[in-house]
């Protein structure tokens, strides 16, 4: 838009048409020496002229402002822009129609999504559009709630109750078969070469290198062979010891406070410290971690990644990476593309520092572990040590790299060799990523659920006290104690069932159609189709979980328990575990690609709970104002149920659920 400013010399309003000079163009290049008539004739596309005059009794000057909505260049730009928008919507419409036609051949119920949930345009606008769309009458905007990652948690099984245990989400992107059929789910997970992990999706997690979570086929066989041995009983014993110390320190800090609003970050600190200790042999103090966090909140110069600071510590750099996963994915892509460092600025520059320093620490530790292996030192049992020992059996050919392997495809040499350095880094980081948020979130949900449901505190405390009293030495070794804590493990299972960190597991057919029996009928799943295993729905399916699938009830996992303490023996004659229908409970996935860190997380969860709820310690909800105890517990349950999927499922505004830790005697008084 051009605004043209004209002033008169004569001060006579009658000269409006002949004595006005164009003196300046306020929003474009200067135009001069043209009378008004000439200006109008030379700019015929002016479609709006606004005249405003200002009369000065001293100078008799008038000012004329002419506003042009556009010029020829502007019209061209507008036409191109509108053409692109129209072309995009036409393309989306054609894609939607083609996908719909393909989906009809499968023979399952269809739910239409008029937008591609993975489209950048939708992702940038959904937070503004969704609240409006969901208010449309007659359910016209219901689809908007399903065009988002994590939507299955809020609907759980209810969407399947309406549309069946399998349906297809049809959008302009790729068709998505959503399953709450345990038999089909079991089949998909068993056939890892037919239903793969989508490289376009999981490849983003190659932040430091290819890893067991992102590769497929024979390359996965090689990664799996090397990454499974580190998760052994010796490492589990190390996890047990690290978790014990962290839990004791955390409880000591919490017990000294009248109200704890930092439960979420505190538990994440514990999980990170356990990973540092059991994963890399680097011991960290819970007290030091919380002191550092408080100091950073008070003094900006002490925050992680501040350029004025000295080198970040190992724990600090890892903490920063894990707290910024989505930006880290972008950073990882740019690092692999060798973007120059000067392109990073602001928070991304700080994250880049943490990225480089963490890689440097891994490189130093890798060099030490290689030297120890060559010298025959096999005394360490952390994940890094075990991974290096498993990998050092055979090295890849000189000059090869994981990037070359992925571009050229797996060869005989790459499939039989040990890891490259980048593959060691990639797997170590995925261990941290997969093991930190998941276990921390599960612990956080479990503690908060126990505070809002005190009867289950007494249930697990009864078992914990019995185990402690039976061990006269007070050592509580992993090998002897862990198998006896069946109720604590049942608590973990029930927490994972209702509030598991993963709410959907996506698989992909790749370039080949696949046959799959769904609800007892064989169907052809086309190539390039996503098959989403709806974990949130499977875990709350009334057919497999009874008439109370949404009720938090940990004892559903222990079928029989003849006495108050008999379950501690973990003996089949005393306690029998409820066995879910195969495919209906998959918190660690299932089949060949089951999570290798399953035992790691179980041991960590069990030992932390064993430490927190011993010696009569209990947790309560802090009441607000004139709340009754029941009202306070109901409020906290609302906070729990408002959880959202970020990287994993997490409580939103967790500091609203303030807790306090007390001794049993004070509870009974």
Order of alpha helices (4+ residues) and beta strands (2+ residues): beta-beta-alpha-beta-alpha-beta-alpha-alpha-alpha-beta-beta-alpha-alpha-alpha-alpha-alpha-alpha-alpha-alpha-alpha-alpha-alpha-alpha-alpha-alpha-alpha-alpha-beta-beta-beta-beta-alpha-alpha-beta-beta-alpha-beta-alpha-beta-beta-beta-alpha
